Amino acid sequence: MGPVKVSLPRDCAGWVAAGHTIESIQCDLGTATTADVRRHMLARLTFLESFLDHPGVRRLLAMWGKRTGLTEVADALRQQVAKEVQSAHPTVSLQTRRLAESFKSHYDATDPVPLVNDAIAFILSFGSPRRGPRADEPVLVWPWLAVDLVASFQERVLAMTGRPAENQFRPPLAPEASFKTEPNESYPAMMYRLSRFYDEQMYGYHKLRGKIPAKTAADIIKHARWFYRIEVWGEPLIGIAQEEGRNMQVVQRRLDTIRRLFDLSPYSLR
């Protein structure tokens, strides 16, 4: 008997009203074994890296940036910092400090609930690209994916202000690993903590990857990319089967394995 599934409303405010937190929905994998948690996180990260390049996701993140005003203030701060660096200014100017605090105020004031709701509607718009009885059912039914999209947006906005671009968003391994701003924290202090946070995340992921056998990890990465190509982008299953020299039944079993890993979360939008 599998874990008990919790069907969540398609409204983030409803999650909170029911006593759930965004962090627990993002990170809770129920009674999964340690080995399965590692496999889930690797499959999830691989899928997310592909999904963030989807044209619809890029439009969604751009819309959020404009609606929240974060893109405008982050870009203004980035340009001001670049100007100071170019002029070799010995101290931080008043203009830079004002822009930094304006950015942090916008960032702190951004309510994630409506963004998560947008993400829910977006991921549920993906029906099965393959014909059959499931053709009208959504294929992306995991609330953690909606939350991951919002967290990715927040990371990209932070990156616009000058944080190294190679530090990419990675789903937290536990709720307490999620980054949050602190009351009365200055922008420089926030960015310092953020840098430490991403260093710790990077270390954690290297450690996680090292605990998965190399062949298993390579297979998970390959099959999570198949999942994206087939279930999201709509490539025919037979095309990947021919590309890999496999029969379609083998490819389908690999897709089912990735779905099983994603389904380790006890929460669903069905």
VOGU-117648 format. One line per field, with one value per residue: residue number from 1; residue in one letter; z, y, x of N, C-alpha, C in turn. Coordinates in pm, 1 decimal. Layout:
k	[NUM	...]
r	[A	...]
n_pz	[Z	...]
n_py	[Y	...]
n_px	[X	...]
ca_pz	[Z	...]
ca_py	[Y	...]
ca_px	[X	...]
c_pz	[Z	...]
c_py	[Y	...]
c_px	[X	...]
END
This chain:
k	[1	2	3	4	5	6	7	8	9	10	11	12	13	14	15	16	17	18	19	20	21	22	23	24	25	26	27	28	29	30	31	32	33	34	35	36	37	38	39	40	41	42	43	44	45	46	47	48	49	50	51	52	53	54	55	56	57	58	59	60	61	62	63	64	65	66	67	68	69	70	71	72	73	74	75	76	77	78	79	80	81	82	83	84	85	86	87	88	89	90	91	92	93	94	95	96	97	98	99	100	101	102	103	104	105	106	107	108	109	110	111	112	113	114	115	116	117	118	119	120	121	122	123	124	125	126	127	128	129	130	131	132	133	134	135	136	137	138	139	140	141	142	143	144	145	146	147	148	149	150	151	152	153	154	155	156	157	158	159	160	161	162	163	164	165	166	167	168	169	170	171	172	173	174	175	176	177	178	179	180	181	182	183	184	185	186	187	188	189	190	191	192	193	194	195	196	197	198	199	200	201	202	203	204	205	206	207	208	209	210	211	212	213	214	215	216	217	218	219	220	221	222	223	224	225	226	227	228	229	230	231	232	233	234	235	236	237	238	239	240	241	242	243	244	245	246	247	248	249	250	251	252	253	254	255	256	257	258	259	260	261	262	263	264	265	266	267	268	269	270]
r	[M	G	P	V	K	V	S	L	P	R	D	C	A	G	W	V	A	A	G	H	T	I	E	S	I	Q	C	D	L	G	T	A	T	T	A	D	V	R	R	H	M	L	A	R	L	T	F	L	E	S	F	L	D	H	P	G	V	R	R	L	L	A	M	W	G	K	R	T	G	L	T	E	V	A	D	A	L	R	Q	Q	V	A	K	E	V	Q	S	A	H	P	T	V	S	L	Q	T	R	R	L	A	E	S	F	K	S	H	Y	D	A	T	D	P	V	P	L	V	N	D	A	I	A	F	I	L	S	F	G	S	P	R	R	G	P	R	A	D	E	P	V	L	V	W	P	W	L	A	V	D	L	V	A	S	F	Q	E	R	V	L	A	M	T	G	R	P	A	E	N	Q	F	R	P	P	L	A	P	E	A	S	F	K	T	E	P	N	E	S	Y	P	A	M	M	Y	R	L	S	R	F	Y	D	E	Q	M	Y	G	Y	H	K	L	R	G	K	I	P	A	K	T	A	A	D	I	I	K	H	A	R	W	F	Y	R	I	E	V	W	G	E	P	L	I	G	I	A	Q	E	E	G	R	N	M	Q	V	V	Q	R	R	L	D	T	I	R	R	L	F	D	L	S	P	Y	S	L	R]
n_pz	[0.0	-90.4	6.5	181.7	-7.9	-35.2	-151.0	-278.1	-279.9	-572.5	-511.3	-349.4	-113.4	-1.0	72.5	284.8	458.9	525.2	694.6	596.2	501.2	265.9	246.3	352.7	167.3	-51.8	20.4	161.3	148.4	240.1	347.3	217.9	138.8	225.2	4.3	-206.4	-174.0	-248.8	-519.2	-613.6	-578.8	-757.3	-1003.2	-1007.3	-1004.5	-1250.5	-1429.5	-1374.3	-1462.2	-1738.1	-1773.0	-1701.6	-1924.2	-2098.5	-2328.0	-2229.8	-1953.9	-1938.0	-2021.5	-1812.1	-1586.6	-1669.0	-1669.5	-1397.2	-1301.2	-1405.6	-1299.7	-1019.9	-995.9	-943.3	-1138.2	-1255.3	-1039.2	-967.7	-1198.6	-1213.8	-986.2	-1051.2	-1272.6	-1148.1	-963.2	-1142.8	-1261.2	-1049.0	-1001.4	-1240.0	-1222.9	-1018.6	-757.8	-424.4	-202.3	-111.4	-275.9	-185.0	-357.2	-449.6	-210.2	-153.4	-372.7	-328.7	-86.0	-170.8	-350.4	-173.9	-14.6	-201.5	-262.3	-12.0	19.5	-168.3	-224.7	-212.1	-258.3	-468.3	-685.3	-673.7	-724.4	-992.5	-1101.8	-1046.2	-1210.2	-1453.5	-1470.9	-1465.3	-1709.2	-1889.9	-2074.3	-2150.7	-2417.7	-2571.3	-2744.9	-2620.4	-2334.4	-2128.7	-2232.0	-2176.7	-1919.4	-1672.8	-1676.0	-1511.7	-1195.6	-951.2	-655.8	-556.0	-781.0	-872.0	-660.8	-680.2	-922.0	-850.3	-657.9	-823.0	-981.5	-785.8	-729.1	-975.3	-996.4	-782.6	-883.9	-1087.0	-959.9	-930.3	-815.5	-853.2	-1156.9	-1187.7	-965.3	-932.4	-878.4	-660.8	-563.0	-218.9	24.5	258.8	459.0	635.3	496.4	315.9	174.4	346.6	402.2	672.4	948.8	949.8	824.4	643.2	293.6	204.5	408.5	371.0	113.4	168.3	341.1	158.5	-29.7	127.5	177.2	-80.7	-128.4	64.8	-25.9	-274.9	-190.2	-53.6	-265.9	-424.0	-244.1	-217.7	-484.1	-497.2	-341.5	-486.8	-695.1	-981.6	-1239.0	-1191.6	-1132.7	-1380.1	-1541.5	-1425.0	-1478.9	-1761.6	-1810.9	-1683.0	-1849.5	-2080.3	-1990.1	-1974.0	-2247.2	-2370.4	-2216.6	-2167.6	-2380.2	-2591.0	-2769.4	-2978.8	-2832.1	-2967.4	-3117.2	-2937.2	-2854.2	-3090.1	-3124.6	-2906.2	-2949.1	-2830.2	-2735.2	-2734.0	-2502.2	-2309.1	-2288.8	-2194.5	-1943.9	-1817.8	-1808.9	-1637.1	-1404.8	-1341.9	-1298.7	-1074.5	-888.7	-875.0	-767.6	-504.2	-325.1	-88.3	-168.4	-403.6	-697.7	-811.5]
n_py	[-120.1	216.5	549.6	774.0	998.7	1351.1	1556.3	1867.5	2194.5	2401.1	2642.7	2849.1	2992.7	2838.6	2616.4	2714.4	2787.5	2539.2	2451.7	2384.6	2456.3	2656.3	2582.1	2318.7	2181.9	2207.0	2055.9	1817.9	1472.8	1261.5	927.9	841.4	655.7	720.7	681.1	700.7	964.6	1100.3	1023.1	1130.8	1409.1	1451.1	1382.8	1572.6	1819.6	1798.8	1787.6	2038.4	2214.8	2184.2	2261.2	2529.9	2651.5	2646.5	2814.6	2912.7	2919.4	3106.8	3333.8	3352.4	3406.2	3650.6	3804.9	3805.3	3947.4	4202.7	4263.4	4261.4	4456.6	4398.1	4335.6	4583.3	4738.0	4575.9	4577.4	4846.9	4870.3	4694.3	4825.0	5060.4	4960.9	4853.4	5088.5	5212.6	5029.8	5052.1	5313.2	5289.6	5362.8	5448.8	5411.1	5301.0	5456.6	5698.9	5682.2	5417.5	5278.2	5356.2	5245.2	4976.7	4926.6	4985.0	4778.4	4557.5	4614.6	4588.6	4319.0	4193.2	4263.5	4124.0	3910.6	3567.4	3404.8	3475.6	3440.9	3170.3	3071.5	3153.0	2990.5	2737.6	2731.4	2747.6	2510.0	2317.2	2345.0	2185.0	1927.1	1573.3	1505.5	1289.8	1082.0	928.5	781.4	948.3	1193.0	1447.3	1497.3	1668.3	1656.3	1745.3	1750.4	1820.9	1999.3	2093.5	2164.5	2400.3	2570.1	2556.3	2691.6	2955.1	3002.7	2985.0	3209.7	3410.2	3366.1	3430.5	3700.1	3797.9	3732.2	3916.9	4147.1	4129.1	3902.6	3610.2	3442.4	3170.2	3045.5	2872.9	2830.1	2569.4	2305.4	2302.2	2070.0	2031.9	2186.3	2376.6	2455.9	2646.4	2972.4	3275.3	3617.1	3835.6	4017.4	4369.6	4345.3	4444.6	4519.1	4446.3	4259.9	4066.0	3972.7	3868.4	3656.2	3512.9	3434.3	3259.2	3073.8	2962.6	2850.7	2650.0	2500.9	2413.4	2251.9	2061.0	1941.4	1833.8	1646.9	1490.4	1393.6	1245.2	1029.3	870.3	591.2	603.5	514.4	489.3	755.7	878.9	754.9	847.2	1122.6	1119.9	1000.1	1172.3	1390.5	1277.9	1255.3	1525.0	1597.8	1432.6	1436.1	1705.9	1870.0	1730.5	1547.9	1257.6	936.6	720.0	833.8	890.7	632.4	516.5	679.2	603.3	338.2	157.5	-32.3	84.1	12.8	-11.9	253.6	373.6	251.3	366.4	633.6	603.1	538.4	781.1	937.2	804.2	872.3	1150.4	1141.9	1083.1	1283.6	1357.7	1521.9	1639.6	1789.9	1688.3]
n_px	[85.1	63.8	183.6	-40.7	-227.3	-259.3	-497.6	-475.6	-631.9	-665.1	-540.6	-326.7	-370.3	-565.2	-417.0	-264.8	-468.4	-560.4	-370.9	-123.5	216.5	397.8	663.1	667.7	512.7	673.7	894.9	832.2	849.5	709.8	706.8	931.2	1227.9	1572.2	1736.3	1552.0	1469.7	1701.8	1716.9	1478.2	1527.4	1738.7	1619.5	1417.5	1555.5	1687.4	1470.4	1356.8	1555.4	1534.1	1266.7	1261.1	1355.4	1147.6	936.2	689.5	731.4	935.7	794.8	610.4	775.1	879.9	647.0	585.1	804.6	758.1	504.6	542.3	728.0	988.3	1178.7	1235.8	1345.1	1558.5	1711.8	1779.4	1938.8	2145.1	2261.4	2348.9	2535.9	2723.0	2809.0	2939.1	3145.1	3286.0	3377.8	3550.1	3481.7	3553.6	3386.7	3053.5	2795.7	2539.8	2320.0	2338.8	2299.9	2038.4	1898.1	1953.1	1820.9	1564.8	1524.2	1534.5	1313.9	1103.8	1139.8	1093.4	828.2	689.2	428.6	412.3	191.4	-9.5	163.7	229.5	-25.6	-58.5	139.3	37.2	-194.4	-64.4	100.5	-95.8	-206.6	-87.9	-173.9	-186.4	29.9	-6.6	-234.0	-535.2	-711.4	-622.0	-583.6	-694.1	-622.9	-427.5	-69.3	125.8	111.7	207.6	232.6	476.5	618.7	501.5	570.7	848.9	887.6	822.1	1019.8	1240.8	1202.2	1239.2	1508.8	1627.1	1571.7	1722.9	1972.2	1994.7	2077.8	2343.4	2454.8	2660.0	2599.4	2626.6	2533.6	2267.2	1911.8	1819.3	1611.4	1519.5	1647.1	1519.7	1258.9	1368.8	1586.5	1520.8	1558.7	1515.8	1432.3	1533.7	1388.2	1442.7	1687.5	1971.4	2034.5	2304.7	2369.0	2172.4	2246.3	2495.5	2430.7	2280.7	2471.2	2623.2	2423.4	2376.7	2625.7	2625.8	2408.4	2507.7	2719.3	2569.0	2428.0	2631.9	2722.2	2491.6	2463.7	2697.1	2635.4	2471.0	2484.0	2698.7	2606.1	2332.1	2265.8	2328.4	2137.8	1897.8	1913.0	1912.3	1661.0	1482.4	1505.6	1400.5	1139.1	1060.2	1083.0	895.0	647.8	602.2	702.9	604.5	719.5	721.9	694.2	795.7	996.6	1206.8	1254.7	1356.1	1579.4	1733.3	1766.4	1592.1	1296.5	953.8	818.3	1015.7	1108.2	872.7	852.3	1069.5	987.3	771.8	906.2	1033.1	806.6	708.2	904.7	861.3	609.2	653.5	607.5	354.5	154.3	-88.8	-233.4	-452.4]
ca_pz	[0.0	-103.7	103.6	168.6	-86.7	6.9	-266.8	-238.8	-368.3	-671.0	-459.0	-244.6	11.7	54.1	137.5	412.8	544.1	569.4	789.5	530.6	469.2	132.4	259.6	370.9	40.4	-142.7	63.0	224.5	62.2	311.1	409.7	122.2	192.4	196.0	-134.3	-298.0	-163.4	-332.7	-660.6	-642.0	-591.1	-880.8	-1114.9	-999.1	-1047.9	-1394.2	-1497.5	-1356.8	-1549.3	-1872.4	-1770.4	-1693.2	-2059.8	-2177.6	-2359.3	-2140.1	-1822.9	-1952.9	-2023.2	-1677.4	-1500.8	-1713.3	-1623.3	-1253.1	-1280.4	-1436.5	-1209.3	-884.3	-999.6	-903.6	-1249.9	-1274.6	-933.1	-972.9	-1312.6	-1176.6	-890.8	-1124.7	-1352.0	-1056.9	-910.8	-1252.8	-1279.7	-941.9	-1023.7	-1353.1	-1181.1	-905.6	-644.6	-303.7	-106.2	-169.4	-282.0	-128.5	-458.2	-448.9	-87.5	-167.0	-467.1	-263.5	11.3	-247.5	-400.9	-63.7	25.1	-301.5	-248.2	110.4	8.9	-269.7	-168.9	-299.6	-280.3	-604.5	-782.1	-672.1	-794.0	-1136.0	-1138.7	-1044.1	-1333.5	-1567.3	-1483.2	-1492.9	-1849.0	-1973.0	-2086.4	-2213.2	-2561.8	-2641.0	-2752.5	-2534.1	-2232.1	-2039.0	-2314.1	-2119.7	-1781.1	-1657.2	-1650.3	-1408.9	-1087.9	-824.6	-601.0	-538.9	-905.4	-872.0	-564.2	-737.4	-1023.4	-780.7	-598.7	-934.0	-1015.7	-682.8	-748.5	-1095.0	-965.3	-701.3	-972.0	-1166.1	-884.7	-934.5	-760.2	-960.7	-1229.3	-1183.7	-851.5	-979.4	-780.0	-644.8	-463.5	-87.3	68.9	377.2	473.0	702.8	403.8	227.8	207.3	383.9	454.3	815.5	981.2	968.5	767.0	533.2	166.5	203.1	498.6	303.5	3.6	227.6	384.0	39.3	-85.7	213.3	155.7	-205.1	-110.4	140.3	-115.0	-373.0	-120.4	-27.2	-387.9	-460.8	-149.8	-256.4	-610.4	-471.7	-272.9	-583.7	-786.7	-1102.7	-1348.2	-1152.5	-1148.7	-1523.6	-1593.3	-1376.5	-1554.4	-1898.6	-1815.7	-1647.5	-1972.3	-2166.7	-1936.3	-2019.4	-2392.6	-2412.6	-2146.2	-2171.0	-2512.1	-2685.1	-2866.3	-2980.4	-2757.7	-3061.7	-3162.8	-2839.3	-2858.9	-3205.1	-3096.4	-2804.9	-2983.8	-2733.6	-2775.7	-2667.1	-2369.2	-2218.4	-2267.4	-2109.4	-1807.1	-1761.5	-1776.5	-1518.6	-1289.8	-1307.3	-1239.9	-939.6	-804.3	-853.3	-686.3	-364.0	-247.9	-53.4	-213.3	-545.0	-739.8	-875.7]
ca_py	[0.0	337.1	656.2	842.9	1120.3	1466.3	1634.9	2007.9	2283.7	2470.3	2779.0	2847.4	3040.6	2723.7	2530.6	2776.1	2779.2	2400.1	2422.6	2350.2	2568.1	2645.3	2509.2	2174.9	2127.7	2202.1	1964.4	1693.9	1354.5	1155.4	818.6	794.7	616.7	817.1	658.7	754.4	1110.5	1144.3	1005.2	1230.7	1542.4	1458.3	1385.5	1700.0	1925.1	1782.4	1828.6	2182.9	2284.3	2186.2	2331.1	2673.9	2701.0	2640.7	2951.6	2952.9	2951.2	3234.9	3440.6	3361.5	3474.0	3790.5	3870.1	3827.4	4054.1	4330.0	4287.7	4289.5	4568.5	4352.4	4343.7	4723.2	4784.7	4495.3	4624.3	4978.1	4845.8	4632.5	4928.3	5152.0	4891.2	4845.4	5223.4	5236.9	4944.5	5108.9	5436.7	5254.7	5445.8	5384.3	5379.7	5281.7	5586.5	5708.9	5634.8	5271.7	5231.0	5375.0	5145.7	4845.7	4915.4	4980.4	4641.5	4467.9	4641.9	4523.5	4173.3	4152.4	4291.0	4038.3	3801.8	3451.9	3329.8	3490.9	3384.9	3025.0	3045.6	3160.9	2871.8	2623.1	2736.0	2721.4	2369.4	2233.7	2363.6	2085.5	1798.5	1471.2	1526.0	1164.4	1050.5	819.1	819.8	1048.5	1308.2	1574.3	1509.0	1735.2	1563.4	1804.6	1765.9	1827.3	2135.2	2137.3	2224.2	2539.7	2643.7	2565.1	2797.3	3083.8	3015.0	3010.4	3350.2	3490.0	3350.0	3502.8	3843.2	3823.2	3724.2	4041.1	4255.0	4113.9	3776.4	3526.4	3371.3	3024.7	2995.3	2857.8	2778.3	2425.1	2279.6	2271.6	1931.7	2032.6	2318.6	2472.9	2496.0	2751.3	3104.4	3376.8	3740.2	3853.6	4153.5	4477.1	4306.1	4531.1	4450.1	4375.8	4144.6	3965.1	3914.1	3786.7	3530.5	3439.4	3371.7	3143.5	2977.5	2890.7	2766.9	2531.9	2420.3	2349.8	2144.6	1956.1	1869.0	1750.2	1535.7	1404.3	1326.9	1147.3	912.1	791.2	523.4	683.4	471.4	523.8	900.3	909.1	709.2	938.2	1247.0	1094.5	968.1	1294.3	1470.3	1214.1	1291.1	1661.0	1601.4	1361.2	1475.4	1851.1	1925.9	1659.0	1463.3	1122.0	835.9	634.3	904.3	868.2	489.8	495.3	751.2	530.2	196.7	83.0	-41.5	185.0	-33.7	21.2	398.2	402.5	210.4	467.3	749.7	567.2	545.5	922.7	980.7	747.5	955.3	1277.4	1113.4	1058.2	1387.3	1315.4	1622.1	1637.2	1887.9	1618.3]
ca_px	[0.0	145.3	155.6	-168.4	-214.3	-338.5	-538.9	-479.8	-708.0	-581.2	-532.0	-225.2	-429.4	-634.7	-317.1	-230.1	-587.4	-573.2	-265.1	3.0	304.9	456.8	789.6	645.0	463.8	787.8	1001.5	786.7	842.2	639.6	783.2	1030.8	1357.6	1678.7	1781.0	1451.0	1474.4	1814.4	1679.4	1374.1	1585.1	1816.7	1523.9	1344.2	1645.5	1710.7	1347.7	1338.3	1651.1	1474.7	1138.3	1284.8	1383.1	1024.9	890.9	581.2	789.1	1006.5	693.2	553.4	871.7	887.0	524.7	599.5	901.7	694.0	392.0	590.7	822.1	1120.9	1272.4	1275.4	1434.5	1680.8	1791.6	1834.1	2046.6	2256.8	2327.7	2416.7	2654.3	2819.8	2863.5	3035.1	3261.1	3360.8	3443.4	3638.2	3440.5	3606.8	3281.1	2920.3	2728.2	2405.5	2227.1	2342.8	2235.7	1892.9	1846.7	1962.4	1712.7	1440.1	1511.0	1501.2	1175.2	1018.3	1154.7	1024.0	684.3	627.4	348.2	428.9	67.2	-62.7	258.1	208.7	-152.1	-28.6	217.4	-55.1	-274.4	23.6	142.2	-213.0	-248.3	-20.3	-240.5	-102.5	43.9	-34.8	-376.9	-576.9	-808.2	-566.9	-544.7	-739.1	-577.5	-298.0	41.0	211.0	13.0	280.5	239.6	616.1	667.0	454.2	652.3	983.7	889.1	825.9	1153.3	1333.2	1183.9	1304.7	1653.5	1670.3	1568.4	1840.8	2089.0	2000.8	2141.6	2488.2	2503.5	2712.5	2493.3	2641.6	2457.7	2129.9	1817.4	1807.9	1507.0	1577.1	1633.9	1433.6	1197.3	1455.6	1692.3	1470.9	1612.5	1417.3	1490.7	1513.6	1340.1	1541.4	1816.1	2013.0	2057.6	2433.5	2363.3	2091.8	2322.4	2601.5	2369.2	2238.9	2591.0	2652.2	2315.2	2399.3	2745.8	2584.3	2325.0	2592.9	2788.2	2470.9	2394.0	2746.8	2721.2	2378.9	2497.1	2802.5	2581.5	2394.9	2576.7	2718.6	2517.7	2195.3	2251.7	2326.3	2008.3	1793.5	1924.8	1866.5	1518.3	1408.7	1503.2	1300.6	1008.2	1031.0	1066.4	773.3	525.7	582.1	727.7	519.5	790.3	665.5	769.8	867.3	1115.8	1313.4	1286.5	1444.5	1705.0	1809.1	1775.3	1509.4	1156.4	871.8	781.0	1126.9	1104.5	757.4	883.9	1161.0	903.7	692.8	996.4	1047.7	678.8	701.0	990.4	791.7	491.1	688.5	540.6	219.3	57.4	-123.9	-334.9	-565.1]
c_pz	[0.0	1.3	75.3	94.5	-33.4	-117.3	-223.3	-331.7	-462.4	-636.8	-340.1	-110.7	80.9	124.0	277.6	509.9	600.2	664.4	728.9	515.3	329.9	138.9	274.1	241.7	-59.4	-107.9	113.8	122.5	138.4	374.7	315.8	191.7	155.8	51.3	-233.3	-291.7	-252.1	-480.1	-702.0	-666.9	-718.5	-1002.1	-1120.8	-1047.5	-1198.5	-1474.9	-1491.8	-1447.7	-1692.4	-1875.7	-1768.5	-1828.6	-2149.5	-2205.2	-2267.1	-2002.2	-1829.6	-1954.2	-1884.5	-1584.3	-1538.6	-1665.7	-1474.2	-1225.4	-1302.1	-1334.4	-1067.9	-879.3	-969.0	-1016.6	-1267.0	-1167.6	-932.5	-1085.6	-1281.9	-1080.8	-961.2	-1204.2	-1264.0	-1000.5	-1018.2	-1275.1	-1173.4	-959.1	-1133.2	-1311.7	-1063.9	-783.5	-514.4	-199.9	-180.5	-163.4	-217.4	-226.9	-459.6	-325.4	-96.7	-260.6	-405.7	-164.7	-58.0	-301.1	-289.0	-16.5	-71.5	-284.0	-126.3	97.8	-90.7	-204.0	-261.7	-336.2	-420.6	-711.8	-788.8	-744.0	-945.4	-1182.5	-1140.4	-1174.0	-1454.3	-1579.6	-1513.5	-1636.5	-1942.1	-1967.2	-2153.2	-2363.0	-2642.2	-2637.4	-2660.4	-2427.6	-2137.5	-2110.7	-2251.3	-1974.5	-1774.8	-1625.9	-1542.2	-1289.7	-951.0	-774.2	-583.8	-665.1	-914.5	-778.5	-616.6	-843.5	-957.6	-719.3	-706.1	-978.9	-914.6	-698.4	-867.1	-1073.1	-881.2	-786.7	-1053.9	-1093.4	-876.8	-871.1	-873.5	-1024.3	-1219.3	-1064.2	-889.4	-869.0	-779.9	-538.6	-329.0	-46.9	191.8	393.7	537.2	613.5	306.8	272.1	237.8	428.5	603.3	843.4	1003.9	915.8	649.3	406.7	163.5	292.4	435.7	194.3	55.2	272.6	264.4	-24.8	-5.1	191.7	29.5	-200.5	-38.4	55.3	-216.4	-311.3	-96.4	-150.6	-439.9	-371.6	-185.3	-381.6	-588.3	-404.2	-363.6	-675.6	-922.0	-1214.8	-1317.0	-1173.5	-1296.1	-1584.6	-1550.7	-1456.4	-1696.2	-1902.9	-1773.2	-1767.8	-2073.7	-2122.0	-1983.4	-2168.4	-2437.0	-2349.1	-2149.6	-2312.5	-2621.5	-2791.3	-2864.1	-2908.3	-2851.6	-3111.9	-3068.5	-2837.4	-2973.8	-3183.1	-3002.7	-2839.4	-2885.1	-2792.2	-2690.3	-2526.0	-2266.5	-2186.9	-2173.9	-1965.0	-1740.2	-1724.7	-1649.8	-1392.2	-1245.6	-1243.5	-1097.8	-843.0	-774.4	-760.3	-540.9	-272.9	-213.7	-108.1	-364.2	-572.9	-810.9	-791.5]
c_py	[124.1	439.9	722.7	974.4	1229.2	1548.0	1779.9	2088.0	2355.0	2618.1	2776.2	2895.2	2928.0	2627.6	2582.9	2766.2	2638.6	2359.2	2380.5	2475.7	2546.6	2562.4	2359.2	2110.9	2115.5	2087.3	1828.7	1580.2	1234.5	1054.4	763.4	756.7	723.3	803.8	718.0	907.3	1164.6	1133.8	1107.6	1367.1	1557.0	1465.0	1520.7	1816.2	1919.6	1828.3	1980.7	2261.3	2292.2	2273.2	2482.5	2735.5	2697.6	2783.9	3001.0	2990.5	3084.6	3351.9	3462.3	3438.2	3621.5	3868.4	3900.6	3943.5	4190.6	4362.8	4325.1	4412.4	4528.0	4362.3	4485.7	4768.0	4705.9	4543.4	4760.5	4962.2	4788.2	4737.9	5025.9	5089.3	4883.8	4980.6	5253.5	5153.9	5003.4	5234.8	5415.1	5340.9	5378.3	5346.9	5362.9	5414.1	5580.6	5655.4	5482.2	5216.3	5244.9	5271.6	5005.4	4826.2	4913.0	4839.6	4547.8	4489.0	4577.7	4371.7	4123.8	4165.7	4199.6	3920.8	3680.8	3381.9	3351.0	3437.0	3232.9	2989.8	3053.5	3034.6	2746.5	2617.2	2700.8	2573.9	2278.3	2249.4	2261.7	1953.8	1699.8	1496.3	1400.7	1135.2	934.2	869.0	927.9	1180.0	1442.1	1593.7	1583.9	1633.5	1616.3	1841.5	1784.3	1970.7	2184.6	2204.0	2370.7	2624.2	2660.2	2674.2	2935.6	3106.6	3043.2	3156.0	3439.9	3484.0	3430.9	3654.3	3881.1	3822.6	3851.6	4152.4	4238.7	3988.6	3687.2	3437.4	3220.7	2963.4	2987.9	2800.5	2625.4	2399.7	2244.1	2127.3	1919.8	2172.8	2421.4	2521.0	2604.7	2886.9	3201.4	3502.8	3750.7	3997.0	4250.3	4442.6	4397.7	4448.8	4380.1	4251.2	4031.0	3895.4	3828.9	3651.9	3446.3	3367.1	3247.4	3033.3	2895.5	2805.0	2637.5	2440.4	2343.9	2231.6	2027.7	1874.8	1783.4	1626.6	1437.0	1324.5	1218.7	1021.9	826.2	721.8	593.8	644.0	506.5	672.6	938.0	868.9	803.2	1068.1	1228.3	1077.3	1087.1	1387.3	1409.9	1257.8	1430.2	1662.4	1538.9	1421.2	1626.5	1904.8	1851.2	1578.4	1323.4	1023.9	749.6	699.7	882.0	721.4	459.6	560.5	672.2	382.4	107.7	63.7	53.7	143.3	-0.1	170.3	434.6	362.7	311.1	594.6	724.5	573.7	689.9	974.6	927.4	829.6	1089.7	1259.0	1080.8	1165.0	1340.3	1409.6	1614.7	1743.9	1820.2	1631.5]
c_px	[87.9	108.5	21.2	-145.5	-308.6	-369.6	-558.0	-570.1	-612.3	-569.8	-437.2	-280.5	-506.0	-539.8	-288.2	-347.3	-606.4	-460.9	-133.1	88.4	361.2	584.2	767.4	595.8	578.3	883.1	954.8	777.5	787.6	732.8	889.8	1161.5	1461.4	1725.1	1681.4	1446.1	1586.3	1779.0	1574.3	1436.5	1667.1	1724.8	1453.3	1431.1	1668.7	1589.5	1331.9	1432.3	1598.7	1349.6	1157.1	1318.1	1259.4	976.8	780.4	631.7	862.3	908.1	633.6	647.2	884.8	764.1	533.4	695.3	841.1	585.8	436.8	680.9	964.4	1222.3	1324.5	1375.0	1565.6	1771.7	1854.4	1951.2	2168.6	2334.3	2405.5	2544.3	2762.2	2887.1	2969.0	3161.9	3349.6	3437.9	3539.4	3609.5	3484.1	3501.3	3148.9	2845.5	2590.1	2302.5	2222.1	2273.9	2084.4	1831.0	1848.4	1848.0	1576.7	1416.5	1468.1	1357.6	1077.0	1020.6	1077.5	872.5	613.5	557.2	360.8	298.1	9.3	32.2	243.0	78.7	-135.0	42.4	130.5	-134.9	-188.9	57.3	23.5	-262.4	-183.4	-97.1	-147.8	-92.6	13.2	-184.0	-409.5	-671.4	-757.8	-537.1	-582.5	-693.6	-445.0	-189.0	136.0	123.4	78.6	288.9	383.5	669.1	624.2	540.4	795.3	992.7	896.9	963.8	1257.8	1323.7	1255.9	1456.6	1702.7	1667.9	1689.7	1966.9	2105.1	2075.0	2292.5	2542.1	2550.9	2606.7	2505.7	2570.3	2309.9	2042.4	1817.5	1701.5	1567.9	1551.4	1544.0	1376.7	1289.7	1569.4	1646.7	1526.0	1499.9	1492.3	1458.3	1469.4	1456.2	1680.3	1849.5	2033.1	2194.0	2433.1	2283.3	2172.7	2438.2	2545.4	2329.2	2357.3	2628.5	2550.0	2339.0	2525.3	2708.7	2496.8	2409.4	2668.7	2692.2	2437.6	2509.7	2752.9	2611.3	2411.9	2601.7	2753.1	2493.0	2495.1	2580.2	2623.1	2372.3	2170.6	2242.7	2192.5	1896.2	1795.3	1872.0	1715.3	1431.9	1401.5	1407.7	1161.7	968.2	1000.3	934.7	648.0	499.1	594.7	651.5	592.4	729.0	756.3	852.9	996.1	1232.6	1352.8	1382.8	1580.8	1795.1	1828.0	1701.3	1370.2	1073.3	833.0	890.2	1126.3	989.0	784.9	977.3	1084.0	822.8	778.3	1016.0	920.4	665.1	787.4	923.6	671.6	524.5	629.3	399.7	112.4	35.2	-228.5	-450.8	-690.4]
END
